[in-house]
Amino acid sequence: MSKLDTDSLSPYFRAHVRGDWRNGSAWLSYTGKLILSFLSGVIKAKVVGSIYKAFVPTSSGFRKSIPALLEPSEVEKLSMWTARHAGHSGQFCPGHAQDSLESIIQAAISKKMQMLALTEHMPRHEIDRYPEELSAGTTLEAMTENERAYVSEATLLRDKYRGQIELAVGFESDWIRPESVQLIDQSISTHAYDLFVGSVHHVHTIPIDYDRAMYEDARQQAGGTDEKLFESYFDAQLDMLQATKPPVVGHFDLIRLKSDCPNPSFPQFPGVWQRIARNLDFIASYGGILELNFAAVRKGLLEPYPVSDICQAASKRNLRFCLSDDSHGIDHLAHSYDHVLPFLRKNSIRSLMVLGSNADGGNYGDRRFPTLEAREVDVDILEKHPFFQHA
């Protein structure tokens, strides 16, 4: 009979309960809003196909991992949920992405995806416009209207394709300066989002992933070396984390993309590694989830964001991961996902988080996102899913 390993509880009281629960007994306890349920006796493997774990709020405000058993038929309903399978569309991110939102959803269905998150970019201050936005004369008002149109369209498409694919509607934040929090809060308070992905694309207010020239400008501002810019990036990331506590932390080490060492061993930079550890500690303190973003591989890097060093440090803190292709169009959907399972095995990542939308009330425990549903699925189940067999 399997027992709960209480010595391995995380800062948000997560218990390590994995596939061995399939052949043992299990208990299921919901704190607060859920009615206490009890499963007694030995549950046979032929009855139980797998488990998922969900986060529910506790009286202290943290989240606790709850094991729940799934019938084999229910296992087939679980697919790869990514932080942003359909991250950006040409419809609402012109000049930066391609294809309409609906065509991306249709392509996801054709690839046997069953759960999909939509996370277009939030509005930014006009001073922070990208070159193509400057050329087009894009205003903050136009970006705000674009966000409204996106939420409206995404909501309609969620209803239209209900039964074919589960859609979560979210956004990706841009942390550029302290005032960015005002726009982030405005997006959250204005629209009924399921979640958002907290990202940093700027250091010293300069884009660091747009092109090499801008990266070099940011590096000069930081002190002239990649190491100094890495330190500044992770300091900016901490500011973002503390101010917004994003449910999902996007491309954790994006800073390496345009650098002279895009495939680094971060521990070789003591100041950088200390900042990485500090940021991971903070994410663990509030129950955030790290995005495993395979756009890095699509762009020629050897590993996704974050690299193995960071993933291993995150796992030691019991941090959880969700999957992302950071797509900017149909051609990016599930791109480089043939690297997913080998990377997970290499880093002993045994499960991924599956996030979705529950109109009746989610269980993530963040009052800003009452519909956010968080489940955990074992990798050995995922690799048998038709999605991975066609990736």
Phi, psi and omega in degrees: 000131180283147179235154178288129179273089186290342179288344184254022178294142180274178176302334176256031172062035179281129177264138175283102177231114188239210190297340181293346175293342181295334184249010183234197176264160182214152171242157183225115184234124178254130180269139174079255193281344183264144181284138180298129177237154182221130175247118183245162178082181180273127180258121186288149180298330181291341180269324186252123181273324182193188176228156163230161180235140183236152178264133174231152181287147174250173182297336180275356178093353177275183180239144181240138180281130182243122176280139176220144186266143179244139171290155179306322180294329180286330178301322181294343179279345182271128175232188177288118168260133178247161175299328179198065174310313178252060188306310186218143179240155176294338180294321184242001175223060185297142181085345183241339183215181182225161171075154179282159180299317182294320180294328177292318178298316179298321178294323178297318178298318181294336178271009178070022172285142183241343178223133188215136176251137179253125184219076176290163180290148175281165174296153176231158176297151184298332179294342183255021180290146175280164184309316181293332177284324175297316180298324181275354181069030182294131180253166175299322178298320179294320179293323178294319177293323177298321178295318179299316180295322178297312181298319179298312180295316181297321179294318177297318181291328177299318178290320183297321185256014176301133184098338177257326180202143177267125183247132169254141182249119181217193177214162174255127181275158174237113177262114185241319179207169182307327181293347179301331183298331180295318179289323178297312179298324179295318178298317182293318184283335184276324187240149181275067180286152174276333184189174165215157178256120181273118185229158173235120177244359184228144170229131187054037179067010181254131178301137183248358179234009183280307175203172184294323182298315179293322177301315181295324176299315179296321179297319178297319178297328183277347180132359171098356179232157175301318182301315179295320179291322176303315180299316180296321179299311183289336171291317177296322178297319178297319177303315179297315181298314182292325183280332190235340181044065183293140175302322179237132178261117187277149178018075190309318183243043178306332186305337184281347189304310185260009185279175175282347178228075184288347178236062189278162162259099188301329179300344178291346178250093187305317181294323178291315183296323177298320180291322177299312180299318178299315181293320177298320177301318181291318178300318178296328184294333180247001176086026178290162183243134179272133176279127168269101192255109184272008171297333177301318179291319177302328182269007173103358177282160185282331183225161178289175166274128352273165180291171185303317180306316183287319179300318180293321176295323178294318181297325177297337178264009180063025175288151182252161184234148167234163189260144180212143169253355180049050187289147175235033181150173184302320184295342181268349183300122178060020179296136178069016181286353171291347177269350189296302185297317176300321180293318179298317180294318181303324185255014177054037174273112190262353180204160176231152176278141176244117183247139180211187182246130178235106184297337180276357180121118179278187184230013183292327175097011176256116185299338178290337185228072186293345181263358185285121181254129181239124178229157180239133185232139182288142182296327180294336174280318182298321184291345177268354184285144180307330180300309181292329180289346178246003184291000000 
